[in-house]
Amino acid sequence: MFIDETGLNTKMARHHGRCPMGQRCISTIPHGHWQSSTFIAALRHESIAAPFLIEGPVDAEVFTAYLEQVLCPQLRAGDTLILDNLSTHKI
């Protein structure tokens, strides 16, 4: 299983868009309410396992909670975990 995370920040709003010729492109974006979220999951060859979404960044405490409460209960005998070199993975 590959363990990885990805982040989303509301500051990532697009500054350009597309619309029909001659029309104005109008969209809404959050202003001044910047938030970030992190999604962690385990990828098996047949499915995604142990999804976990949190508000804010991942630190050692959050990653430990993910391991104990979300990932470990879903592990099967013979599973191998592969993690990247993120500092929070080294706890």
Buried (B, 14 or more C-beta within 10 A) or exposed (E): BEBBBEEEEEEEEEEEEEEEEEEEEEEEEEEEEEEBBBBBBBBBEEEEBBEBEBEEEBEEEBBEEBBEEBBEEEBEEEEEEEBEEEEBBEE
